[in-house]
Every structure is written in structure tokens, then in C-alpha cells.
Amino acid sequence: MESNTSFGRNVLQIQGFNISPEFTYPLFFLLLFVYVSLLLSNIGVLVLIIIDRSLHQPMYILFCNLSVNDVIGNTILLPRLMTDIISTERLITYNQCVAQAFYSHTFGSASHMILIIMAVDRYVAICHPLRYGSVMTTRTVIWLSTSAWGVSVVLVSILIGLTVRLSRCRSLIQNAYCDNASLFKLSCEDVSINNIYGLFFTVLLFSSSMGSIAVTYFRIALICRIKKNEELTNKALQTCASHLVLYLIMLWSGFLTIILHRFQNYPDLRKIASILFHVVPGHLNPIIYGMQTRSLRQNIMQILCRKVTQS
């Protein structure tokens, strides 16, 4: 059903998933577990870095950026998704839908920007270890992080601003949550400008992140090959492999979401891909980065051992 006039002008209906009644509550509790575990792991890493002064270093500031971004991105998505699963009428106001789309796209854009900075950080740490302290200072990383968030907010504000100017002739969001493409599909006006800017936004974001990560990883591989140092190679594999795996997961699910918006034959696959884009990196980031970083891993193990001893 494309159009639905039974709702008020400022109230929209979310299509969501068609779930059998017997799977409703199991899926709800599964998502609740996913959300709670994601919050605990990311907030736990944040608190640990904040309270331990030895972790007040540039690399851990980047971890904080990832954790904050993952908490915001999934808090915008999962509670609303859980509500819609057990609700008979999946209704949302237009303003709430716009806000969800804005934060969702900011999450995606900031994820790419932060991973670009992390790739540069790894390149300097591995290829120029003696200059790392002078290049990647706390001030530099804070400036880079602020710029990443600022650029993301500006790009997404233009993206959403071009959509909210459109009049609406439909009220059904053809997705599991609100995003820009679902919003401008509510309009019967010409959306060529939206498609052009959306393409520009996507190409700019993906080409910047793919190009930056490809160049830094190529330089790291080249340095390891030239120096033929086993310790350097092991360090590069340990720190870069997890970063690359998480980036590829995020890139693939992001590509799927964008591509499947152009095809109406696979709506459920598109919805699943868009949810995985939020959930999978948000879960893996604190686990992989936390356990592969020696100082952070040692602090986590000390806390766990202290809890076991006390009990």
C-alpha cells in the first residue's frame, strides 16, 4: 500500500517486518539482549578509558569516538524497532522520523570518517613509530575527531534538508526505520536533486574512506615488505586485520542498503542489511579493539580478576 490517508498529515506508518505471532516476543527479547549487551560493552570501554589516566592517549580517544557513535546510532534504531515489533500499529510522527533519519545517516557518515582517522593512526604508528608521539598528539586527534563529526553533520544536514522541503502524498515508510530514501519516497514531486545529491554524498563518503584506507594499508604492506621485520609484520597484522574486517563488514552492508533501495523485489533483505550496518560493527568494535589493545586488555582483565577475587 503506497498511500494511506487514514492517518493525520504529520503521522506516518512504518512498514517494518512481517513477523509471525509466535516469533514476535522471541525476536523482541533477542533484540533487547543485543541492545543491552551493546550498551554495556561500549559504555564499559568508555568508562574504563575515562577513569584510567594511563589510557588518556590519542588511540583511545578514537576508541571513544567509535563507542559514542555506536551507542548513539543503535539507540536511535533498536528501541524504536523493538517497539514496532510488538506494536499492532507502527506509527511515528514526521518530525520523529526526520530526527531518526538524521541521526542514522550521521552515524553512518561518522563511522566512515572515524575509521579513516584510525587507518591514518595505524599507518603513523607502524611506518613512523619514532614520529608517532609528535604527529598523533592528543590535540591533533581531538581536532580530527571534531572535524569528522562536523563534516558528517554538515553533509547529512544538507541531505535531510533537501528532503524536508518536499511535500508529501504518501504516509508509508517502506523500511524498518526512517532513512532519507524512505522519506523522499513519500513525495510525488520531482526528486532529481535528492537523487543527485544523494549520489554525490555516497560517492564522496565511500570513495574517501575506501581511498584513504587502501592507500594507508598499501603503504603499511610496502613498508613491511621492504623492512622484512617479523615483529613489524606481526604488529601490522594484529592491529590492521581487525580494522579491515570491521570496515569491510560495514562497507558491504552499507552498499547492500544503498543498492537495494533501487530494487523493490528484495525489501526484507534491504531492511536486514540496514540493521546489520548498525548492529554488527557496534558489537564487534569494543570486543576486537578492546581485546587486541594491550593496555585496554590488561585493564579489563585486572577488573575481571578483582571481581572474581572479591566474590
MARSE-913174 format. One record per residue (C-alpha): residue in three letters; x, y, z. Coordinates in steps of 0.2 Angstrom, whole numbers, plus 5000, padded with zeros to 4 digits. Layout:
  code     u     v     w
   ALA     X     Y     Z
...
// end
This chain:
  code     u     v     w
   MET  5000  5000  5000
   GLU  5009  5016  4994
   SER  4997  5029  5001
   ASN  4987  5029  5017
   THR  4976  5044  5021
   SER  4968  5037  5036
   PHE  4982  5045  5047
   GLY  4985  5063  5051
   ARG  4996  5073  5040
   ASN  5010  5073  5052
   VAL  5009  5054  5057
   LEU  5017  5041  5046
   GLN  5016  5022  5046
   ILE  5032  5011  5046
   GLN  5031  4995  5036
   GLY  5043  4985  5046
   PHE  5044  4966  5045
   ASN  5030  4954  5043
   ILE  5033  4943  5058
   SER  5023  4928  5063
   PRO  5015  4930  5081
   GLU  5025  4915  5088
   PHE  5041  4924  5084
   THR  5036  4941  5090
   TYR  5042  4940  5108
   PRO  5057  4929  5104
   LEU  5063  4942  5092
   PHE  5059  4956  5104
   PHE  5070  4948  5118
   LEU  5084  4944  5106
   LEU  5085  4962  5100
   LEU  5084  4968  5119
   PHE  5098  4957  5123
   VAL  5108  4963  5108
   TYR  5105  4981  5113
   VAL  5109  4979  5131
   SER  5125  4970  5128
   LEU  5130  4983  5115
   LEU  5127  4997  5128
   LEU  5136  4988  5142
   SER  5152  4984  5131
   ASN  5153  5001  5123
   ILE  5149  5011  5139
   GLY  5161  5000  5148
   VAL  5175  5004  5137
   LEU  5171  5022  5138
   VAL  5171  5022  5157
   LEU  5187  5012  5158
   ILE  5196  5025  5146
   ILE  5189  5040  5156
   ILE  5194  5034  5173
   ASP  5211  5027  5169
   ARG  5223  5041  5166
   SER  5236  5030  5158
   LEU  5223  5027  5144
   HIS  5222  5046  5140
   GLN  5231  5044  5124
   PRO  5226  5048  5105
   MET  5222  5030  5101
   TYR  5210  5028  5115
   ILE  5201  5044  5110
   LEU  5197  5036  5094
   PHE  5190  5021  5103
   CYS  5179  5033  5112
   ASN  5173  5041  5096
   LEU  5168  5024  5090
   SER  5159  5019  5106
   VAL  5150  5035  5107
   ASN  5145  5034  5089
   ASP  5139  5016  5091
   VAL  5129  5020  5106
   ILE  5120  5034  5098
   GLY  5117  5025  5081
   ASN  5110  5010  5089
   THR  5099  5019  5102
   ILE  5091  5029  5088
   LEU  5087  5012  5080
   LEU  5084  4997  5091
   PRO  5072  5004  5105
   ARG  5061  5010  5091
   LEU  5062  4994  5081
   MET  5058  4983  5097
   THR  5043  4994  5100
   ASP  5037  4992  5082
   ILE  5039  4973  5083
   ILE  5026  4971  5097
   SER  5015  4985  5091
   THR  5000  4982  5081
   GLU  5001  5000  5073
   ARG  5018  5006  5069
   LEU  5016  5024  5069
   ILE  5028  5038  5070
   THR  5027  5057  5068
   TYR  5035  5065  5054
   ASN  5047  5076  5065
   GLN  5052  5060  5074
   CYS  5055  5051  5058
   VAL  5066  5065  5051
   ALA  5076  5065  5068
   GLN  5079  5047  5066
   ALA  5084  5048  5048
   PHE  5096  5062  5053
   TYR  5105  5053  5067
   SER  5105  5037  5057
   HIS  5114  5045  5042
   THR  5126  5054  5054
   PHE  5130  5038  5062
   GLY  5135  5030  5045
   SER  5145  5045  5039
   ALA  5154  5047  5056
   SER  5158  5028  5056
   HIS  5167  5031  5039
   MET  5176  5046  5045
   ILE  5182  5039  5061
   LEU  5189  5023  5053
   ILE  5198  5034  5041
   ILE  5207  5043  5055
   MET  5210  5026  5063
   ALA  5219  5020  5047
   VAL  5230  5035  5047
   ASP  5234  5032  5066
   ARG  5239  5014  5062
   TYR  5250  5020  5047
   VAL  5259  5033  5058
   ALA  5261  5020  5072
   ILE  5268  5006  5061
   CYS  5278  5016  5047
   HIS  5284  5030  5058
   PRO  5284  5024  5076
   LEU  5298  5037  5081
   ARG  5287  5052  5075
   TYR  5270  5045  5081
   GLY  5271  5055  5098
   SER  5274  5071  5089
   VAL  5262  5068  5074
   MET  5247  5060  5083
   THR  5246  5071  5098
   THR  5230  5072  5109
   ARG  5226  5089  5102
   THR  5228  5083  5084
   VAL  5217  5068  5087
   ILE  5203  5079  5095
   TRP  5204  5091  5080
   LEU  5202  5077  5068
   SER  5188  5069  5078
   THR  5179  5086  5079
   SER  5181  5088  5060
   ALA  5175  5071  5057
   TRP  5159  5074  5067
   GLY  5157  5092  5059
   VAL  5159  5086  5041
   SER  5146  5072  5044
   VAL  5133  5084  5052
   VAL  5135  5096  5038
   LEU  5134  5083  5024
   VAL  5119  5075  5032
   SER  5110  5091  5036
   ILE  5110  5096  5018
   LEU  5104  5078  5013
   ILE  5089  5079  5025
   GLY  5086  5097  5022
   LEU  5083  5093  5003
   THR  5070  5080  5008
   VAL  5060  5090  5021
   ARG  5057  5104  5008
   LEU  5046  5091  4998
   SER  5028  5090  5000
   ARG  5021  5073  5005
   CYS  5007  5062  4996
   ARG  5010  5046  5005
   SER  5012  5041  5023
   LEU  5020  5023  5022
   ILE  5039  5022  5026
   GLN  5044  5007  5016
   ASN  5058  5002  5028
   ALA  5060  4995  5046
   TYR  5065  5013  5051
   CYS  5066  5030  5044
   ASP  5080  5035  5032
   ASN  5082  5048  5019
   ALA  5077  5037  5004
   SER  5061  5031  5013
   LEU  5057  5049  5017
   PHE  5059  5057  5000
   LYS  5049  5042  4993
   LEU  5034  5049  5002
   SER  5034  5064  4990
   CYS  5025  5064  4972
   GLU  5037  5079  4967
   ASP  5052  5078  4956
   VAL  5066  5071  4967
   SER  5080  5073  4955
   ILE  5090  5085  4966
   ASN  5088  5072  4980
   ASN  5095  5058  4970
   ILE  5109  5069  4963
   TYR  5115  5075  4980
   GLY  5112  5058  4987
   LEU  5124  5050  4974
   PHE  5137  5064  4977
   PHE  5136  5061  4996
   THR  5138  5042  4994
   VAL  5152  5043  4981
   LEU  5161  5056  4992
   LEU  5159  5046  5008
   PHE  5163  5029  5001
   SER  5177  5035  4989
   SER  5186  5045  5003
   SER  5185  5030  5015
   MET  5190  5017  5003
   GLY  5204  5028  4995
   SER  5211  5033  5012
   ILE  5211  5015  5019
   ALA  5218  5007  5003
   VAL  5232  5020  5002
   THR  5237  5018  5020
   TYR  5236  4999  5020
   PHE  5246  4998  5004
   ARG  5259  5009  5012
   ILE  5259  4998  5028
   ALA  5261  4982  5017
   LEU  5275  4990  5007
   ILE  5285  4995  5022
   CYS  5283  4978  5030
   ARG  5289  4970  5014
   ILE  5304  4982  5012
   LYS  5310  4980  5030
   LYS  5306  4961  5031
   ASN  5304  4963  5050
   GLU  5294  4949  5058
   GLU  5290  4959  5073
   LEU  5284  4974  5062
   THR  5274  4962  5051
   ASN  5265  4954  5066
   LYS  5261  4971  5073
   ALA  5254  4976  5057
   LEU  5243  4961  5055
   GLN  5237  4961  5073
   THR  5232  4980  5073
   CYS  5226  4981  5054
   ALA  5217  4964  5051
   SER  5203  4968  5064
   HIS  5201  4986  5057
   LEU  5200  4980  5039
   VAL  5187  4966  5044
   LEU  5176  4978  5053
   TYR  5177  4991  5039
   LEU  5173  4978  5025
   ILE  5158  4972  5035
   MET  5152  4990  5037
   LEU  5156  4994  5019
   TRP  5146  4978  5012
   SER  5131  4981  5022
   GLY  5131  4999  5018
   PHE  5132  4995  4999
   LEU  5118  4982  5000
   THR  5107  4995  5009
   ILE  5110  5008  4995
   ILE  5109  4997  4981
   LEU  5093  4988  4987
   HIS  5084  5004  4989
   ARG  5084  5004  4969
   PHE  5076  4987  4968
   GLN  5059  4984  4976
   ASN  5060  4965  4974
   TYR  5070  4962  4990
   PRO  5063  4973  5004
   ASP  5067  4962  5018
   LEU  5085  4959  5013
   ARG  5087  4978  5012
   LYS  5080  4980  5030
   ILE  5091  4967  5037
   ALA  5106  4974  5028
   SER  5102  4992  5036
   ILE  5100  4984  5053
   LEU  5116  4974  5052
   PHE  5125  4990  5047
   HIS  5121  4997  5064
   VAL  5122  4982  5075
   VAL  5137  4971  5069
   PRO  5151  4985  5070
   GLY  5143  4991  5086
   HIS  5145  4974  5094
   LEU  5162  4970  5087
   ASN  5171  4986  5090
   PRO  5173  4985  5109
   ILE  5177  4967  5108
   ILE  5190  4967  5094
   TYR  5198  4984  5098
   GLY  5197  4981  5117
   MET  5205  4964  5117
   GLN  5218  4967  5104
   THR  5225  4983  5113
   ARG  5237  4978  5126
   SER  5234  4992  5139
   LEU  5215  4991  5137
   ARG  5215  4972  5138
   GLN  5226  4972  5154
   ASN  5214  4984  5162
   ILE  5199  4974  5158
   MET  5207  4958  5164
   GLN  5213  4967  5180
   ILE  5195  4972  5184
   LEU  5188  4955  5180
   CYS  5201  4947  5191
   ARG  5197  4959  5205
   LYS  5178  4955  5204
   VAL  5182  4936  5204
   THR  5193  4938  5220
   GLN  5180  4949  5229
   SER  5167  4936  5225
// end
